[in-house]
Amino acid sequence: MLIRYKKSQEKIAMGLLSFMPEDNDVKSLQETIKEYETNENWHLYFWRYDDDIVGLIGLKIENDIRAIIQHISVNPSFRNAGIGRKMVNELRNMYCDEYDVGGDEATEQFLSKCDDGNESSE
């Protein structure tokens, strides 16, 4: 289930973001988290499985019409279990009535896999 990010979960979020192939040095991760905390158009969610937080998904709203999924990360111990796909589907359901939901360069390929119904690598 998706749960909204809270400031007290900053270290968990940074850890999950560090699994993404983008810039993952500490300074870059801190800047990304700060943007999620301060920019009202950036929204970050965790995926809770039992009592553990095992995934993260983040999006930004552009021009009040488009929601861009820009971060998707799953703890390596929980990959290949469909968690990435579940996060994408739940987030799309949350935002689809209000926004056109898509991806960016970092996430578009994974979103295409979700649409195709192929097994995810997340």
C-alpha positions in Angstrom: 0.0 0.0 0.0 1.2 3.5 -0.8 1.8 5.9 2.1 2.8 9.5 2.0 6.4 10.5 2.8 7.1 12.2 6.1 10.2 14.2 7.1 10.9 11.7 9.8 11.5 9.1 7.1 14.2 11.0 5.3 16.9 8.4 5.7 14.7 5.6 4.4 13.8 7.7 1.4 17.5 8.5 0.7 18.4 4.9 1.0 15.7 3.8 -1.5 16.6 6.7 -3.9 20.2 5.6 -3.8 19.2 2.4 -5.7 18.3 4.4 -8.7 20.9 4.7 -11.5 20.9 8.5 -11.4 23.2 10.7 -9.3 23.2 9.0 -6.0 25.8 10.8 -4.0 24.7 12.1 -0.6 24.5 15.7 -1.6 22.3 15.0 -4.7 20.0 12.7 -2.6 19.6 15.4 0.0 18.7 18.0 -2.7 16.1 15.6 -4.1 14.5 14.9 -0.7 14.5 18.7 0.0 12.7 19.3 -3.3 10.0 16.7 -2.3 9.7 18.4 1.1 9.4 22.0 -0.1 7.9 21.9 -3.6 4.1 21.5 -3.5 4.2 20.0 -7.0 6.5 17.1 -6.0 4.9 14.1 -4.2 6.7 11.2 -2.7 5.2 7.9 -1.5 6.5 4.7 0.1 5.3 1.2 -0.5 4.6 -0.6 2.7 4.7 -4.4 2.6 3.7 -6.0 6.0 5.5 -3.6 8.4 8.4 -2.8 6.1 8.9 0.1 3.7 10.3 -1.6 0.6 9.6 0.8 -2.2 9.5 4.4 -3.2 7.7 6.3 -6.0 7.8 10.0 -6.7 6.1 12.3 -9.1 6.0 16.0 -10.1 3.0 17.9 -11.3 3.6 20.0 -14.5 1.3 22.8 -15.7 -1.5 21.5 -13.6 -2.3 18.9 -16.3 0.5 16.3 -16.2 1.9 14.1 -13.5 5.4 12.8 -14.3 6.6 9.8 -12.4 10.3 10.6 -11.9 11.5 8.1 -9.2 10.7 4.4 -8.8 12.8 2.3 -6.5 12.4 -1.0 -4.8 14.7 -2.5 -2.1 16.8 -5.2 -4.0 15.6 -7.9 -1.6 12.0 -7.3 -2.8 12.6 -7.0 -6.5 10.9 -9.2 -9.1 7.9 -9.5 -6.9 5.7 -7.0 -8.8 6.1 -4.2 -6.3 7.2 -1.6 -8.8 4.2 -2.4 -11.0 1.8 -2.2 -8.0 3.2 1.2 -7.0 2.8 2.5 -10.5 -0.7 1.2 -10.8 -1.8 2.6 -7.4 -0.2 6.0 -8.1 -1.9 6.1 -11.5 -5.2 5.3 -9.9 -4.7 8.1 -7.4 -3.9 10.8 -10.0 -5.6 9.6 -13.3 -8.8 11.6 -12.7 -7.0 14.9 -12.4 -3.8 14.4 -14.5 -2.3 12.8 -17.5 0.2 10.4 -15.7 3.4 9.5 -17.5 7.1 9.1 -17.0 10.4 10.9 -17.6 13.6 9.6 -19.2 14.5 7.6 -16.1 11.1 5.9 -15.7 9.5 5.7 -19.1 10.9 2.3 -20.0 9.7 0.8 -16.7 6.3 2.3 -17.2 6.1 0.8 -20.6 6.8 -2.6 -19.1 4.0 -2.1 -16.7 1.7 -1.2 -19.5 2.8 -4.3 -21.5 2.1 -6.6 -18.6 5.6 -8.0 -18.7 7.2 -9.1 -15.5 9.0 -6.1 -13.9 12.6 -5.8 -13.0 11.7 -4.0 -9.9 
